[in-house]
Amino acid sequence: MTNSYRRFASVYNQLMEDIPYDQYVQWIQTYAPSNEYPKLLDVACGTGTLSLLFYQAGYQVSGIDLSEDMLSVAQERFDSEGVEIPLYAMSMDELDGFSELDIVTIPIDSINYLVEQDACLETFKRIYSQLRVGGQLFFDVHSLYKMDFIFMESPFTFDNGEITYLWYTEQGEFEHSIYHQMTFFVKDENSGLYERFDEEHFQRTYPWEMYVKWLKEVGFSEVAVTADWSQQSPSEESERIFIRAMK
C-alpha cells in the first residue's frame, strides 16, 4: 500500500470522527442483540471502525468493501487489536458467498454511492437471499433535503494544522445526486511539508418511500424508518434517514 494512500486513510478516519459510531452500534443492539442475532455482515466496512465495534459488542463479524486499499487499512486495525474479522473485496450489488446471516449493515450513507436504481434493487435482493428468516438489514441514506440543499452550500473547509481540505459540490446529472470534489493538504510529520491529493465522489439518493417500496418488492416483511439518530419519523428537513428491514 502506498504512503499516499496511508495518508488518505488517516484523513478519512479523522474526517469521520464526528460520526457517533456508538449510537450506530446501539441502534443495532436495540433490535438485534448479539445473543439472538450473532452473525453480522458489515457491508462497505471501509477502514473497519464499525466492524471492530460490532466485534467488541459480541457479534461474529465479517466485512466487505469494494476498495482493497480500505480493507488493508481495516486489516491493520484488526491486527493491532488482536482480533480476527474476515474481510472480502466485493461490491455490495454483487454480494455472494454468505448464507443464514442474522444481520447485514450498510452504514454511513454507503448505499448512496450506487449510481443506478437497478444496483440498489440488486443489493437488496442479494442481501435478502443471504439473510436467514427473521434476519434484519440496517442502513442509512442521505435525505433529499441534505442532498438538494445542505450539500449545495459548499465550499466547505477544514483546517486543524495537520489536515486542510477544500470541499466543493455540484449537482449531479440525476435528480437528488451530487458530485463531491475534495482537495486535501496533509502535513508530513518528518519534513513539515504538506502533501496534496484530490478525491472525487458521486452520490445519489432517493425519497425514503422509494427505498421502502424496493425493500417490500424484494420480500422484506417489516420496514421501519427514522431520522437523524433518533426514534422520530423523517421530516422535510431531516438530514440522515435510518431504515431497518426484517426478512
Contacts in CASP RR format, 6 or more apart in sequence:
PFRMAT RR
TARGET T0000
AUTHOR 0000-0000-0000
METHOD contacts of the structure
MODEL  1
MTNSYRRFASVYNQLMEDIPYDQYVQWIQTYAPSNEYPKLLDVACGTGTL
SLLFYQAGYQVSGIDLSEDMLSVAQERFDSEGVEIPLYAMSMDELDGFSE
LDIVTIPIDSINYLVEQDACLETFKRIYSQLRVGGQLFFDVHSLYKMDFI
FMESPFTFDNGEITYLWYTEQGEFEHSIYHQMTFFVKDENSGLYERFDEE
HFQRTYPWEMYVKWLKEVGFSEVAVTADWSQQSPSEESERIFIRAMK
1 69 0 8 1.000
1 72 0 8 1.000
1 73 0 8 1.000
4 195 0 8 1.000
4 197 0 8 1.000
5 69 0 8 1.000
6 73 0 8 1.000
7 186 0 8 1.000
7 195 0 8 1.000
7 197 0 8 1.000
8 184 0 8 1.000
8 197 0 8 1.000
8 199 0 8 1.000
9 47 0 8 1.000
9 69 0 8 1.000
9 70 0 8 1.000
9 73 0 8 1.000
10 186 0 8 1.000
11 163 0 8 1.000
11 165 0 8 1.000
11 184 0 8 1.000
11 186 0 8 1.000
12 47 0 8 1.000
13 47 0 8 1.000
13 49 0 8 1.000
14 160 0 8 1.000
14 163 0 8 1.000
15 158 0 8 1.000
15 163 0 8 1.000
15 165 0 8 1.000
16 49 0 8 1.000
16 108 0 8 1.000
19 108 0 8 1.000
20 229 0 8 1.000
21 49 0 8 1.000
21 50 0 8 1.000
21 53 0 8 1.000
22 53 0 8 1.000
23 229 0 8 1.000
24 50 0 8 1.000
24 53 0 8 1.000
24 105 0 8 1.000
24 107 0 8 1.000
24 108 0 8 1.000
25 50 0 8 1.000
25 53 0 8 1.000
25 54 0 8 1.000
25 57 0 8 1.000
27 138 0 8 1.000
27 242 0 8 1.000
27 244 0 8 1.000
28 40 0 8 1.000
28 54 0 8 1.000
28 57 0 8 1.000
28 103 0 8 1.000
28 105 0 8 1.000
28 138 0 8 1.000
29 57 0 8 1.000
31 136 0 8 1.000
31 138 0 8 1.000
31 244 0 8 1.000
32 102 0 8 1.000
32 103 0 8 1.000
32 135 0 8 1.000
32 136 0 8 1.000
32 138 0 8 1.000
34 40 0 8 1.000
34 57 0 8 1.000
34 58 0 8 1.000
34 59 0 8 1.000
36 102 0 8 1.000
37 59 0 8 1.000
37 102 0 8 1.000
37 103 0 8 1.000
37 135 0 8 1.000
37 136 0 8 1.000
38 58 0 8 1.000
38 59 0 8 1.000
38 60 0 8 1.000
38 102 0 8 1.000
39 59 0 8 1.000
39 60 0 8 1.000
39 62 0 8 1.000
39 100 0 8 1.000
39 101 0 8 1.000
39 102 0 8 1.000
39 103 0 8 1.000
40 54 0 8 1.000
40 59 0 8 1.000
40 60 0 8 1.000
40 61 0 8 1.000
40 62 0 8 1.000
40 101 0 8 1.000
40 102 0 8 1.000
40 103 0 8 1.000
40 104 0 8 1.000
40 105 0 8 1.000
41 61 0 8 1.000
41 62 0 8 1.000
41 63 0 8 1.000
41 64 0 8 1.000
41 98 0 8 1.000
41 101 0 8 1.000
41 103 0 8 1.000
41 104 0 8 1.000
41 105 0 8 1.000
41 130 0 8 1.000
42 48 0 8 1.000
42 50 0 8 1.000
42 51 0 8 1.000
42 54 0 8 1.000
42 61 0 8 1.000
42 62 0 8 1.000
42 63 0 8 1.000
42 64 0 8 1.000
42 105 0 8 1.000
42 107 0 8 1.000
43 63 0 8 1.000
43 64 0 8 1.000
43 92 0 8 1.000
43 95 0 8 1.000
43 104 0 8 1.000
43 105 0 8 1.000
43 106 0 8 1.000
43 110 0 8 1.000
43 127 0 8 1.000
44 64 0 8 1.000
44 65 0 8 1.000
44 66 0 8 1.000
44 92 0 8 1.000
44 106 0 8 1.000
44 107 0 8 1.000
44 108 0 8 1.000
44 110 0 8 1.000
44 111 0 8 1.000
44 113 0 8 1.000
45 51 0 8 1.000
45 63 0 8 1.000
45 64 0 8 1.000
45 65 0 8 1.000
45 70 0 8 1.000
45 71 0 8 1.000
45 74 0 8 1.000
45 87 0 8 1.000
46 65 0 8 1.000
46 67 0 8 1.000
46 70 0 8 1.000
46 71 0 8 1.000
46 73 0 8 1.000
46 74 0 8 1.000
47 70 0 8 1.000
47 73 0 8 1.000
47 74 0 8 1.000
47 77 0 8 1.000
48 63 0 8 1.000
48 73 0 8 1.000
48 74 0 8 1.000
48 77 0 8 1.000
48 78 0 8 1.000
48 85 0 8 1.000
49 77 0 8 1.000
50 105 0 8 1.000
50 107 0 8 1.000
50 108 0 8 1.000
51 61 0 8 1.000
51 63 0 8 1.000
51 74 0 8 1.000
51 78 0 8 1.000
51 85 0 8 1.000
52 77 0 8 1.000
52 78 0 8 1.000
52 81 0 8 1.000
52 83 0 8 1.000
52 85 0 8 1.000
54 61 0 8 1.000
54 105 0 8 1.000
55 61 0 8 1.000
55 83 0 8 1.000
55 85 0 8 1.000
59 103 0 8 1.000
61 85 0 8 1.000
62 85 0 8 1.000
62 86 0 8 1.000
62 87 0 8 1.000
62 88 0 8 1.000
62 98 0 8 1.000
63 74 0 8 1.000
63 85 0 8 1.000
63 86 0 8 1.000
63 87 0 8 1.000
63 88 0 8 1.000
64 87 0 8 1.000
64 88 0 8 1.000
64 89 0 8 1.000
64 90 0 8 1.000
64 92 0 8 1.000
64 95 0 8 1.000
65 71 0 8 1.000
65 74 0 8 1.000
65 87 0 8 1.000
65 89 0 8 1.000
65 90 0 8 1.000
66 89 0 8 1.000
66 90 0 8 1.000
66 91 0 8 1.000
66 92 0 8 1.000
67 89 0 8 1.000
68 89 0 8 1.000
71 87 0 8 1.000
71 88 0 8 1.000
71 89 0 8 1.000
74 85 0 8 1.000
74 87 0 8 1.000
75 87 0 8 1.000
78 84 0 8 1.000
78 85 0 8 1.000
90 96 0 8 1.000
92 106 0 8 1.000
92 110 0 8 1.000
92 111 0 8 1.000
92 114 0 8 1.000
92 123 0 8 1.000
92 126 0 8 1.000
93 114 0 8 1.000
93 119 0 8 1.000
93 120 0 8 1.000
93 122 0 8 1.000
93 123 0 8 1.000
93 126 0 8 1.000
94 126 0 8 1.000
95 123 0 8 1.000
95 126 0 8 1.000
95 127 0 8 1.000
95 130 0 8 1.000
96 126 0 8 1.000
96 130 0 8 1.000
97 130 0 8 1.000
98 130 0 8 1.000
99 130 0 8 1.000
100 130 0 8 1.000
100 131 0 8 1.000
100 132 0 8 1.000
101 130 0 8 1.000
101 131 0 8 1.000
101 132 0 8 1.000
101 135 0 8 1.000
102 131 0 8 1.000
102 132 0 8 1.000
102 135 0 8 1.000
102 136 0 8 1.000
103 135 0 8 1.000
103 136 0 8 1.000
103 137 0 8 1.000
103 138 0 8 1.000
104 127 0 8 1.000
104 130 0 8 1.000
104 131 0 8 1.000
104 136 0 8 1.000
104 137 0 8 1.000
104 138 0 8 1.000
105 137 0 8 1.000
105 138 0 8 1.000
105 139 0 8 1.000
106 123 0 8 1.000
106 137 0 8 1.000
106 138 0 8 1.000
106 139 0 8 1.000
106 140 0 8 1.000
107 138 0 8 1.000
107 139 0 8 1.000
107 140 0 8 1.000
108 140 0 8 1.000
109 140 0 8 1.000
109 141 0 8 1.000
109 142 0 8 1.000
109 203 0 8 1.000
109 205 0 8 1.000
109 240 0 8 1.000
110 139 0 8 1.000
111 120 0 8 1.000
111 123 0 8 1.000
111 139 0 8 1.000
111 141 0 8 1.000
112 141 0 8 1.000
112 142 0 8 1.000
112 203 0 8 1.000
112 204 0 8 1.000
112 205 0 8 1.000
113 201 0 8 1.000
113 202 0 8 1.000
113 203 0 8 1.000
114 120 0 8 1.000
114 123 0 8 1.000
114 204 0 8 1.000
115 174 0 8 1.000
115 202 0 8 1.000
115 204 0 8 1.000
117 206 0 8 1.000
120 206 0 8 1.000
120 211 0 8 1.000
120 214 0 8 1.000
121 214 0 8 1.000
121 217 0 8 1.000
121 218 0 8 1.000
124 137 0 8 1.000
124 214 0 8 1.000
124 215 0 8 1.000
124 218 0 8 1.000
124 220 0 8 1.000
125 218 0 8 1.000
127 137 0 8 1.000
128 137 0 8 1.000
128 218 0 8 1.000
128 219 0 8 1.000
128 220 0 8 1.000
128 247 0 8 1.000
131 137 0 8 1.000
131 247 0 8 1.000
132 247 0 8 1.000
133 247 0 8 1.000
134 246 0 8 1.000
134 247 0 8 1.000
135 246 0 8 1.000
135 247 0 8 1.000
136 244 0 8 1.000
136 245 0 8 1.000
136 246 0 8 1.000
136 247 0 8 1.000
137 215 0 8 1.000
137 220 0 8 1.000
137 243 0 8 1.000
137 244 0 8 1.000
137 245 0 8 1.000
137 246 0 8 1.000
137 247 0 8 1.000
138 242 0 8 1.000
138 243 0 8 1.000
138 244 0 8 1.000
139 242 0 8 1.000
139 243 0 8 1.000
140 240 0 8 1.000
140 241 0 8 1.000
140 242 0 8 1.000
140 243 0 8 1.000
141 205 0 8 1.000
141 206 0 8 1.000
141 208 0 8 1.000
141 211 0 8 1.000
141 240 0 8 1.000
141 241 0 8 1.000
141 243 0 8 1.000
142 151 0 8 1.000
142 203 0 8 1.000
142 205 0 8 1.000
142 239 0 8 1.000
142 240 0 8 1.000
142 241 0 8 1.000
143 205 0 8 1.000
143 208 0 8 1.000
143 227 0 8 1.000
143 234 0 8 1.000
143 238 0 8 1.000
143 239 0 8 1.000
143 240 0 8 1.000
143 241 0 8 1.000
144 176 0 8 1.000
144 205 0 8 1.000
144 207 0 8 1.000
145 236 0 8 1.000
145 237 0 8 1.000
145 238 0 8 1.000
145 239 0 8 1.000
146 239 0 8 1.000
146 240 0 8 1.000
147 176 0 8 1.000
147 177 0 8 1.000
147 178 0 8 1.000
147 203 0 8 1.000
147 205 0 8 1.000
148 176 0 8 1.000
150 239 0 8 1.000
151 169 0 8 1.000
151 178 0 8 1.000
151 180 0 8 1.000
152 169 0 8 1.000
152 171 0 8 1.000
152 178 0 8 1.000
154 167 0 8 1.000
154 168 0 8 1.000
154 169 0 8 1.000
155 166 0 8 1.000
155 167 0 8 1.000
155 168 0 8 1.000
156 166 0 8 1.000
156 167 0 8 1.000
157 164 0 8 1.000
157 165 0 8 1.000
157 166 0 8 1.000
157 167 0 8 1.000
158 164 0 8 1.000
158 165 0 8 1.000
158 167 0 8 1.000
159 165 0 8 1.000
161 187 0 8 1.000
162 186 0 8 1.000
162 187 0 8 1.000
163 184 0 8 1.000
163 185 0 8 1.000
163 186 0 8 1.000
163 187 0 8 1.000
164 184 0 8 1.000
164 185 0 8 1.000
164 194 0 8 1.000
165 182 0 8 1.000
165 183 0 8 1.000
165 184 0 8 1.000
165 185 0 8 1.000
166 182 0 8 1.000
166 183 0 8 1.000
167 180 0 8 1.000
167 181 0 8 1.000
167 182 0 8 1.000
168 180 0 8 1.000
168 181 0 8 1.000
168 182 0 8 1.000
169 178 0 8 1.000
169 179 0 8 1.000
169 180 0 8 1.000
169 181 0 8 1.000
170 178 0 8 1.000
170 179 0 8 1.000
170 181 0 8 1.000
171 177 0 8 1.000
171 178 0 8 1.000
171 179 0 8 1.000
172 178 0 8 1.000
172 179 0 8 1.000
172 202 0 8 1.000
172 204 0 8 1.000
174 204 0 8 1.000
176 204 0 8 1.000
176 205 0 8 1.000
176 206 0 8 1.000
177 202 0 8 1.000
177 203 0 8 1.000
177 204 0 8 1.000
177 205 0 8 1.000
178 202 0 8 1.000
178 203 0 8 1.000
178 204 0 8 1.000
179 200 0 8 1.000
179 201 0 8 1.000
179 202 0 8 1.000
180 199 0 8 1.000
180 200 0 8 1.000
180 201 0 8 1.000
180 202 0 8 1.000
180 203 0 8 1.000
181 198 0 8 1.000
181 199 0 8 1.000
181 200 0 8 1.000
182 198 0 8 1.000
182 199 0 8 1.000
182 200 0 8 1.000
182 201 0 8 1.000
183 196 0 8 1.000
183 197 0 8 1.000
183 198 0 8 1.000
184 196 0 8 1.000
184 197 0 8 1.000
184 198 0 8 1.000
184 199 0 8 1.000
185 194 0 8 1.000
185 195 0 8 1.000
185 196 0 8 1.000
186 194 0 8 1.000
186 195 0 8 1.000
186 197 0 8 1.000
187 193 0 8 1.000
187 194 0 8 1.000
187 195 0 8 1.000
188 194 0 8 1.000
188 195 0 8 1.000
208 225 0 8 1.000
208 234 0 8 1.000
208 241 0 8 1.000
208 243 0 8 1.000
211 241 0 8 1.000
211 243 0 8 1.000
212 223 0 8 1.000
212 225 0 8 1.000
212 243 0 8 1.000
215 223 0 8 1.000
215 243 0 8 1.000
215 245 0 8 1.000
216 223 0 8 1.000
219 247 0 8 1.000
220 245 0 8 1.000
220 246 0 8 1.000
220 247 0 8 1.000
221 246 0 8 1.000
221 247 0 8 1.000
222 245 0 8 1.000
222 246 0 8 1.000
223 243 0 8 1.000
223 244 0 8 1.000
223 245 0 8 1.000
223 246 0 8 1.000
224 243 0 8 1.000
224 244 0 8 1.000
224 245 0 8 1.000
225 233 0 8 1.000
225 234 0 8 1.000
225 241 0 8 1.000
225 242 0 8 1.000
225 243 0 8 1.000
225 244 0 8 1.000
226 232 0 8 1.000
226 233 0 8 1.000
226 234 0 8 1.000
226 241 0 8 1.000
226 242 0 8 1.000
227 233 0 8 1.000
227 234 0 8 1.000
227 235 0 8 1.000
227 238 0 8 1.000
227 239 0 8 1.000
227 240 0 8 1.000
227 241 0 8 1.000
227 242 0 8 1.000
228 238 0 8 1.000
228 239 0 8 1.000
228 240 0 8 1.000
229 240 0 8 1.000
229 242 0 8 1.000
234 241 0 8 1.000
END
